Amino acid sequence: MIDCVNIATAHCFPGNLIAAQHRLRYQEVIAKEDWSNIYVADEMEFDRYDNVATEYFIARNSEGDVLGVCRSYPTTIPYMLSDVFPFLASQDLPRSHKVHEASRLVLDRSLLTKDARRPIVDELIVAYMERGVQRDIEGYVGFMLPRIWASTFLRTGWDVEWLGPETPLPGTADVVRAAWMPVNQRMSDKIREATGLKKPVLNYGSESFAPTVVSYSHLRGQDSLAA
């Protein structure tokens, strides 16, 4: 199962899952990859898109150790692709309660062998789709290294649509590519068939949970923010 956690539901899970996923991100992208210009506090990696609007998908083992994480973020407010990396897209980027950004897909490479990572990735990708269908959104946007696209979304059967060409990130040796990931029942069926995950994968914790929608009163007439 994949825990679906946000600031409003964190109390439904034992421990502090949000802090635990921040620590995993520090371990994998700061300590091992030596990323620079990244926010760090008490060995937790975070950025401005970790806030009350963020939702996390968290994979754990039977001992409660966090093995993998990814996050979802609304596009009705400035998001990473639109805010920092708009040059990755050859077209206008979405701003809609029907579209979310997918980012920060991280696995614990200390606990997981290469073969053991694949089923964790499968569950995290299915979690994105399952939650997307539940929210009745149209899709996700995001960007990653081409080899990461190949080993995650593309491998699990998600037909992504490229938003622009492969592009070097300024000041790094990395080349990334932005894409649109459509959410619909046909794509969901295809991904579940490819991964073999036919049953629901999301866990909402110890209390019943229903998706909520928060509207900005000062944005009357514009899209609402899906929480």
C-alpha positions as MATLAB code, in Angstrom:
seq = 'MIDCVNIATAHCFPGNLIAAQHRLRYQEVIAKEDWSNIYVADEMEFDRYDNVATEYFIARNSEGDVLGVCRSYPTTIPYMLSDVFPFLASQDLPRSHKVHEASRLVLDRSLLTKDARRPIVDELIVAYMERGVQRDIEGYVGFMLPRIWASTFLRTGWDVEWLGPETPLPGTADVVRAAWMPVNQRMSDKIREATGLKKPVLNYGSESFAPTVVSYSHLRGQDSLAA';
ca = [
       0.000    0.000    0.000;
       0.953    3.625   -0.549;
       0.140    6.165    2.158;
      -1.577    9.281    0.800;
      -0.637   12.028    3.236;
      -1.064   15.784    3.472;
      -0.920   18.263    6.307;
      -4.616   17.736    7.096;
      -4.336   13.932    7.312;
      -0.853   13.436    8.787;
      -2.382   12.644   12.186;
      -4.109    9.592   10.654;
      -0.764    7.783   10.380;
       1.703    6.608   13.048;
       4.875    8.620   13.412;
       5.654   11.669   11.319;
       5.492   10.525    7.704;
       5.932   13.978    6.212;
       9.163   14.523    8.139;
      10.303   10.994    7.230;
       9.898   11.604    3.509;
      11.825   14.884    3.818;
      14.656   12.931    5.476;
      14.646   10.340    2.710;
      14.881   13.109    0.143;
      17.859   14.584    2.022;
      19.558   11.184    2.149;
      19.100   10.509   -1.553;
      19.443   13.901   -3.266;
      21.670   15.862   -0.891;
      23.926   13.325    0.812;
      24.322   11.035   -2.222;
      23.837   13.304   -5.238;
      25.343   16.452   -3.701;
      22.646   18.766   -5.053;
      23.417   22.431   -4.423;
      21.190   25.449   -3.831;
      18.631   23.228   -2.093;
      16.871   24.040    1.174;
      17.931   21.848    4.099;
      16.868   21.869    7.762;
      17.802   19.206   10.332;
      18.769   16.779    7.542;
      15.456   17.277    5.743;
      15.340   18.420    2.110;
      12.470   20.714    1.149;
      11.496   23.515   -1.188;
       8.770   26.138   -1.503;
       6.389   23.558   -2.987;
       6.280   21.643    0.293;
       3.377   23.412    1.972;
      -0.282   23.014    2.948;
      -1.231   22.350   -0.692;
       1.194   19.425   -1.125;
       0.118   15.799   -1.045;
       2.634   12.972   -0.635;
       2.529    9.358   -1.759;
       4.737    7.348    0.593;
       5.808    3.699    0.361;
       6.839    1.932    3.573;
       7.968   -1.563    4.538;
       6.461   -3.679    7.337;
       8.792   -2.032    9.856;
       7.526    1.412    8.900;
      10.675    2.537    7.083;
       9.996    4.942    4.214;
      11.198    3.275    1.005;
       9.950    5.728   -1.603;
       8.083    8.977   -2.029;
       6.641   11.283   -4.636;
       4.367   14.300   -4.392;
       1.469   16.028   -6.090;
       0.966   19.776   -6.204;
      -1.799   21.972   -7.691;
      -1.161   24.167  -10.702;
      -3.649   26.832   -9.597;
      -0.778   28.448   -7.687;
       2.822   28.880   -8.916;
       4.374   25.422   -9.186;
       7.912   24.280   -9.877;
       7.660   23.794  -13.637;
       5.848   27.095  -14.224;
       7.717   29.031  -11.565;
      11.335   27.971  -12.140;
      11.578   25.879  -15.307;
       9.073   27.254  -17.852;
      11.803   27.139  -20.528;
      11.405   23.340  -20.571;
       8.015   23.678  -22.294;
       7.431   24.788  -25.886;
       3.843   25.745  -25.067;
       1.846   27.497  -22.371;
       1.827   25.593  -19.111;
      -1.514   24.772  -17.445;
      -3.067   26.598  -14.542;
      -6.134   24.621  -13.583;
      -7.690   22.692  -10.706;
      -7.881   19.823  -13.223;
      -4.072   19.593  -13.483;
      -1.452   18.781  -10.834;
       2.331   18.675  -10.898;
       4.144   15.395  -10.196;
       7.605   15.696   -8.660;
      10.228   14.479   -6.174;
      10.111   10.773   -7.007;
      12.779    9.371   -4.674;
      13.669    5.827   -3.585;
      15.828    4.589   -0.707;
      18.768    3.086   -2.559;
      20.353    2.010    0.741;
      17.485   -0.296    1.716;
      16.365   -1.343   -1.755;
      18.303   -3.430   -4.233;
      17.913   -2.467   -7.878;
      15.423   -5.306   -8.418;
      13.473   -4.366   -5.282;
      12.964   -0.797   -6.490;
      10.771   -1.770   -9.435;
       7.653   -2.838   -7.460;
       7.924    0.308   -5.324;
       8.032    2.467   -8.447;
       5.045    0.565   -9.860;
       2.975    1.294   -6.751;
       3.949    4.975   -6.695;
       3.018    5.409  -10.371;
      -0.307    3.628   -9.853;
      -0.880    5.861   -6.807;
      -0.573    8.933   -9.018;
      -3.158    7.516  -11.413;
      -5.505    6.231   -8.717;
      -5.554    9.563   -6.919;
      -5.882   11.426  -10.199;
      -8.951    9.416  -11.211;
     -10.413    9.904   -7.738;
      -9.910   13.655   -7.977;
     -11.324   13.718  -11.508;
      -8.300   15.598  -12.793;
      -7.208   15.611  -16.427;
      -3.542   14.978  -15.883;
      -0.172   15.789  -14.344;
       2.787   17.773  -15.603;
       6.379   17.258  -14.570;
       9.979   16.933  -15.695;
      12.725   14.385  -15.166;
      15.875   12.969  -16.688;
      15.054   10.929  -19.819;
      16.395    7.746  -18.211;
      14.109    8.297  -15.210;
      11.093    8.777  -17.490;
      12.042    5.480  -19.140;
      12.302    3.543  -15.867;
       9.140    4.942  -14.269;
       6.149    6.338  -16.164;
       7.074    4.978  -19.591;
       7.957    1.513  -18.293;
       4.626    1.211  -16.491;
       2.702    2.017  -19.671;
       1.805    5.676  -19.110;
       1.582    7.392  -22.500;
       3.223   10.713  -21.689;
       3.138   13.608  -24.118;
       6.309   15.688  -24.341;
       5.934   19.403  -23.649;
       9.310   20.262  -25.145;
      12.664   18.806  -26.250;
      15.365   17.422  -23.997;
      16.971   20.499  -22.450;
      20.135   21.037  -20.358;
      19.561   22.486  -16.924;
      21.654   25.656  -16.524;
      24.621   25.224  -14.226;
      24.414   21.428  -14.213;
      25.413   18.488  -16.368;
      21.830   17.213  -16.398;
      19.496   17.095  -19.373;
      15.778   16.872  -18.552;
      12.472   16.778  -20.367;
       9.006   18.023  -19.407;
       5.865   16.029  -20.127;
       2.091   15.855  -19.767;
       0.705   12.692  -18.158;
      -2.986   12.260  -19.013;
      -5.333   10.817  -16.402;
      -8.322    8.803  -17.601;
      -9.834    5.367  -17.162;
      -8.253    3.962  -20.324;
      -4.796    4.974  -19.156;
      -5.516    3.659  -15.674;
      -6.520    0.271  -17.080;
      -3.372    0.174  -19.216;
      -1.064    0.968  -16.289;
      -2.729   -1.532  -13.976;
      -2.458   -4.215  -16.643;
       1.235   -3.458  -17.176;
       2.063   -3.452  -13.454;
      -0.335   -6.205  -12.393;
      -1.695   -3.924   -9.650;
      -5.418   -4.423  -10.135;
      -6.520   -3.520   -6.589;
      -6.464   -0.039   -4.980;
      -3.016    0.895   -3.680;
      -3.780    4.034   -1.648;
      -4.120    4.108    2.135;
      -5.632    7.202    3.755;
      -4.843    6.303    7.336;
      -6.826    5.442   10.423;
      -9.736    7.822    9.804;
     -12.148    8.026    6.888;
     -10.983   10.502    4.297;
     -12.751   12.406    1.564;
     -10.995   14.700   -0.932;
     -11.576   18.354   -0.217;
     -11.548   21.436   -2.398;
     -10.355   24.788   -1.116;
     -11.407   27.927   -2.952;
      -9.707   31.302   -2.769;
     -12.325   33.947   -2.047;
     -10.150   36.662   -3.617;
      -9.940   34.701   -6.872;
     -13.664   34.813   -7.582;
     -14.404   33.519  -11.043;
     -11.087   31.671  -11.360;
     -10.227   28.026  -10.780;
     -10.334   26.616   -7.278;
      -7.422   24.805   -5.662;
      -7.884   21.061   -5.212;
      -6.380   20.271   -1.845;
];
